[in-house]
Amino acid sequence: MKSRIIFVCLVLCFFYGSFVIRGAWLQFFPDQRLISAKKKNFETVIKLKPRRGIIYDRHGRELAITVAAQSLFADPFLIKNPKSTARKLSRLLKVPYSQIYKKISNKNRRFVWLKRHIGEKQSKIVHSWGIKGLAFLEEPKRVYPNGSLLAQTLGFVGHEGRGLEGIELSYDKILSGEEKRVLVRKDAMGRPLFSDINTKNLITLRANGADIYLTIDSDLQFFFEKELKKVVQEYSAQSALGVIMEPQTGKILAMAHSPSFNLNKPFGADPHLRRNRSVTDAFEPGSTLKPFIIATALKKDIPPTTRYDGMGGQLSVEGHIIKEAESTHQFEEMTLREILSYSSNVGAAQVALGIGDSFLHQSLKDFGFGSKLGLSFPGESSGILHKPPWKQLQVATIGFGHAVSVTPLQMVTAYAAIANGGVLRQPSLVEAVYYKEQGRKEVFDSKVLNRVLTPDQAKTLTVMLISAVAAGGTGSKAQVKGFLSAGKTGTAQVVDSKEGGYVKGQYISSFAGFIPAHDPKFVIYVVVYQPQKKFYGSTVAAPVFSKVAEYAVRQSGLSPVLISEKNILQEKTKQNHKARKIQRDISSSEEGKTPNFIGLSLRKAYQKARKEKVQLKVKGSGLVIRTIPSPLSPLPQSRKIQLILSD
């Protein structure tokens, strides 16, 4: 009996020892399958969303930041009285009772969102109720410190933190960064246990998206938006927009719209207001396109002094009558400069017809019309520029900015090419990206798209645009005291997209130009949609350019170049002396061509007339400022020339 007991004990000890040894073996040398099972049952991976990058303006001012916010959720299984809880939440959160009750009455669900990103005051009230089943989760919230500033350009994010419009959308991947995964233990319910990882460690582990520095100047942007808001109110306009560009680099300094919307409450705004119409919308520009018709004439070697018949203010093309903007405008002969200065539709139409459709189409394409400019912004439009052949009427109407559609971005970029000596640059909104995780900053360089004019052609066109803003030109209200500006007004009819043709009595007023004209630093384009009281670009848009341009040059610290009457007179005297010297050096005209008398005194003019064997008819006194016919044009058979003199 005793031996049996000893045998049984030995057997039990053997098995017990075997288990101990096996357990110790597994503890120190575990099987891979058991490790996998352990991880599956007792460990879980949590995803740490990165903090979205900050958007700055060019001076490092914050335009979009991310802060921590409380989001309310519920576990319906734990809520004992869903009706009472739903009533309380409905009153506090301003959400319909039925909507909340439907969420928290379903006991089969263990997690439902009630409201994302609620205020601190609301979260304290919910905490004070002490209702089991209601809890908060900290989430990142996108905040725009300046409210509506630059709204259509910045865009906004959704509740899940993804970009939905504007820069937030086009650079979403860069701003968002990459998620980080952290391995933590979990309980039997599958919930993560954070007992061995404190909150500070989690914050440290959280990645950051890259920061973006825009080319925008927020001060200039604010002033521009304020002026657009004023002009909308003054003329009861539907809306207004504008773009400011640095011509040497293509950097956009401001992109303003009015009315705007609050970026911190974007989903309550009209979708039409959220669209960046400077980039996405195209319209017939009107007379602001005329400089590019004149530029094309210069490229085709048409002399600036070439004269065009004013046709008494009416031009017949294919059975249609093209008229001047005002019935009182009945110009006689006009040079290219005068066509721009007077904004003559008849003159511009004749210039376009003289150029021809193929050459004109290619020239406009070279300036960036009819193509996307590669801004890296969602919804960029290419505008409308049909391929030739064009009918004669279409060529003529394109001459004064109809039968073609352009975006404000294309227009300001094209004017920047004139200001930049004929070099077209790609527009840009982003100056640099800073990758915090790698400690690396990527700076974007300016990109040249095309040379559209020679330096001399650009200078000639600039002089013409200066005269368009000078006294007597249509853009005289765009002048800035102490500075020389250049530009062109525009007044276009609104296209009727439903019935075709144009909407009666509705116009788009605009002005495009640059300052200082002799050394351009700012190219500014202003568009006012459907002003109700007055509608000419010279009256509505040009004054906005003047105010914004004055602010821009003063803010940048530029010194006035026309600071007194004495300086103006001295500069004029220098220019007159230079002009006289040039004219004295000009040799006699070619056979059969009108001699050049510009800049000569009356005595010198008579001396030259005797030499050239022509007769003079004189009007005024002083120096010759104009001749009829113009210099180098065909000499009349009568060999009679009229001289216009001025002191």
C-alpha positions, 0 to 999 in steps of 0.5 A, spaced: 500 500 500 505 504 501 509 503 495 503 505 491 502 511 494 509 513 493 508 511 486 502 515 485 506 521 488 512 520 484 508 520 478 504 526 480 511 530 481 513 528 475 507 531 471 507 537 476 515 538 474 514 537 467 508 543 467 513 547 471 519 546 466 514 547 460 512 553 463 519 556 465 521 554 458 515 558 454 516 564 459 523 564 457 523 561 450 516 563 448 513 560 441 512 565 436 504 563 435 503 564 442 506 571 442 502 572 436 496 570 440 498 574 446 498 580 442 492 579 438 488 578 445 491 583 449 495 589 445 492 594 440 494 599 435 492 606 436 493 611 431 495 618 433 493 623 428 498 629 426 497 636 428 495 639 422 500 644 419 499 652 420 498 657 414 502 663 415 502 669 410 509 672 407 511 675 414 509 669 418 503 672 421 498 666 422 492 665 417 490 658 419 492 654 426 489 648 429 487 647 437 484 642 441 477 642 442 472 637 445 467 633 442 461 630 445 459 622 444 454 617 447 454 610 449 447 608 448 447 602 452 449 606 458 444 611 458 438 609 463 433 615 461 434 617 453 428 621 453 430 626 459 437 626 456 435 627 449 431 633 451 437 636 455 441 635 450 437 638 445 436 645 449 443 646 450 446 644 443 440 647 439 439 640 435 432 637 434 430 632 440 428 627 435 435 627 432 438 626 438 433 621 441 434 617 435 441 616 436 441 615 444 435 610 444 438 604 440 441 600 445 445 596 440 450 601 439 456 603 443 458 609 440 455 615 437 457 622 435 452 627 438 456 634 436 463 635 434 467 641 437 463 644 442 464 650 446 467 650 453 461 653 456 457 647 453 462 642 455 462 644 463 454 644 463 454 636 460 459 635 465 455 637 471 449 633 469 453 627 471 449 622 466 453 616 465 453 614 458 455 621 455 463 623 455 468 627 451 473 626 446 479 631 445 480 632 437 484 637 433 479 643 431 481 648 425 481 655 427 482 661 422 484 667 427 482 673 422 475 670 421 473 672 413 480 674 411 482 671 405 476 666 406 476 664 398 483 663 398 485 659 404 479 654 404 477 650 410 477 643 413 471 638 414 469 635 421 474 629 420 480 635 419 481 634 411 481 640 406 475 641 402 476 648 399 482 652 397 489 652 399 486 647 405 484 642 399 490 643 394 495 642 399 491 637 404 496 632 404 502 636 406 498 640 411 495 633 414 502 629 415 502 622 416 499 618 422 503 615 427 501 608 430 502 606 437 502 599 440 498 599 447 495 594 452 487 593 452 482 590 456 477 585 455 472 590 452 478 591 447 479 598 450 486 601 450 489 602 457 493 608 457 496 607 464 503 605 462 503 611 457 502 618 460 498 624 456 505 628 455 508 622 452 502 621 447 503 629 445 510 628 444 509 622 439 504 625 435 506 628 428 506 634 425 503 636 418 508 641 414 507 649 415 505 653 409 508 660 408 503 664 402 505 669 398 500 673 401 501 680 405 495 680 410 495 687 411 494 689 404 489 683 403 485 686 409 485 693 406 483 691 399 477 687 402 475 693 405 475 697 399 472 692 395 466 692 401 465 699 400 465 699 392 459 694 393 455 698 398 456 704 394 454 702 387 449 696 390 453 691 386 452 684 386 460 683 388 467 685 387 474 682 387 481 683 385 488 681 385 495 684 386 501 681 383 508 682 384 510 683 377 518 680 377 516 674 381 509 672 379 507 672 387 500 674 389 500 679 394 492 679 395 486 675 392 480 679 395 473 678 394 466 681 397 462 679 400 466 674 403 464 669 409 466 667 416 472 661 415 470 658 422 463 657 420 463 655 413 458 650 412 452 656 413 455 660 408 452 660 400 456 655 396 457 661 391 461 665 396 466 660 398 468 659 391 475 663 389 472 666 383 479 670 381 481 663 379 475 659 377 470 664 373 471 667 366 468 673 363 468 677 357 473 683 360 471 689 355 476 694 354 482 691 359 483 687 353 485 692 348 492 693 351 494 686 348 491 687 341 495 694 341 501 689 343 499 684 338 500 690 333 507 692 335 509 685 335 506 685 328 511 691 326 505 696 326 508 703 327 505 706 334 504 712 329 499 709 325 493 712 324 486 709 324 479 713 322 474 714 327 469 712 322 464 717 326 464 713 331 461 707 327 464 701 324 460 696 319 462 689 320 458 683 316 452 687 317 453 689 324 454 696 327 460 697 332 459 703 336 463 707 341 461 706 348 458 713 348 454 716 342 458 723 343 465 719 342 466 721 334 473 721 334 477 723 327 484 719 326 487 716 332 494 713 333 495 706 337 496 710 343 490 715 342 486 708 341 488 706 348 487 713 351 480 714 348 478 707 349 475 707 342 472 700 340 472 702 333 479 703 333 481 697 337 476 693 332 480 696 326 487 694 329 484 687 330 482 686 323 488 689 320 492 683 324 488 677 322 485 672 326 491 667 326 496 672 329 491 675 334 490 668 337 497 666 337 499 672 341 493 672 346 495 665 347 502 667 348 499 672 354 496 666 357 489 667 355 485 660 353 490 656 358 491 654 365 496 658 368 498 652 373 497 655 380 496 649 383 489 651 386 482 647 385 478 649 380 482 653 375 479 655 369 482 656 362 477 661 360 474 661 353 479 663 347 476 659 340 481 657 335 481 660 328 478 661 323 474 667 326 469 671 322 470 678 321 465 680 326 468 675 331 475 678 330 473 685 331 469 684 337 475 681 340 478 687 339 475 691 344 474 685 349 468 681 347 467 674 344 473 672 349 472 670 356 478 670 361 479 669 369 482 675 373 488 671 374 489 671 367 488 678 366 493 680 372 498 675 370 498 678 363 499 685 365 504 683 370 508 681 363 507 688 360 510 691 367 516 686 367 519 688 361 515 683 356 516 676 361 510 672 363 511 669 369 507 663 372 503 666 378 504 663 385 500 663 392 505 658 396 512 661 397 515 656 402 513 649 405 516 648 412 517 640 414 518 640 422 519 633 422 525 633 418 527 640 420 527 642 412 524 648 408 523 648 401 522 655 398 519 655 391 522 659 385 519 663 380 518 660 373 518 663 367 513 661 362 514 665 356 517 672 353 511 675 350 514 682 348 521 685 347 523 690 352 522 696 347 515 693 345 513 693 353 516 700 354 512 703 348 506 699 351 507 702 358 508 709 355 501 708 352 498 705 358 501 711 362 497 716 357 490 712 358 491 714 366 493 721 365 488 727 364 484 726 358 484 719 359 479 714 361 483 712 367 484 719 370 481 717 376 486 711 377 492 716 378 496 716 385 498 723 388 506 723 387 507 716 383 506 715 376 501 709 374 499 706 368 493 702 366 486 701 362 479 701 364 474 696 362 466 696 361 463 689 359 456 687 358 454 681 362 453 675 358 446 672 358 448 664 360 440 662 359 437 666 353 444 668 349 446 675 348 447 680 353 443 682 359 440 689 358 443 694 363 448 689 367 455 691 366 462 688 369 466 694 371 474 693 371 481 696 371 487 693 371 494 697 371 501 697 375 505 702 379 510 705 379 509 705 372 517 707 371 519 701 376 513 697 377 512 693 384 505 692 384 500 690 378 493 691 381 486 688 377 479 690 380 473 687 378 466 690 380 460 685 378 453 689 376 454 696 379 447 699 379 448 706 380 454 707 375 457 702 371 463 705 367 470 702 369 473 709 369 468 711 375 467 705 379 473 701 378 479 706 377 478 709 384 479 703 387 485 702 384 487 709 386 486 707 393 489 700 394 495 702 389 496 708 394 496 704 400 501 699 397 506 704 395 506 707 402 506 701 406 512 698 402 516 705 403 517 707 396 518 714 395 514 719 391 517 720 384 513 726 383 513 730 389 512 737 387 510 742 381 517 744 381 520 736 380 514 735 375 516 741 371 524 739 371 522 732 369 518 735 363 523 740 361 529 734 361 524 730 357 522 735 352 530 737 351 531 729 350 525 729 345 528 735 341 535 732 341 532 725 338 527 729 333 533 733 331 537 727 329 532 724 325 534 724 318 529 727 312 523 722 311 523 717 306 521 719 299 513 719 298 512 719 306 510 725 311 516 728 314 517 728 322 516 735 325 515 733 332 519 737 337 521 742 332 520 750 333 516 753 328 522 757 325 526 750 325 519 747 322 519 752 316 526 751 315 525 743 314 519 745 310 523 748 305 528 743 304 522 737 304 518 742 299 512 741 303 507 747 305 505 748 312 498 750 315 500 752 323 495 752 329 498 754 336 504 756 338 511 753 341 513 746 339 510 742 334 506 736 338 502 733 332 502 733 325 496 731 320 498 727 316 502 723 322 510 722 321 512 717 316 505 716 313 503 717 306 505 724 303 498 727 300 499 729 293 498 737 295 504 736 299 500 740 305 501 738 312 498 741 318 502 742 324 499 743 331 503 747 336 503 747 344 507 751 349 
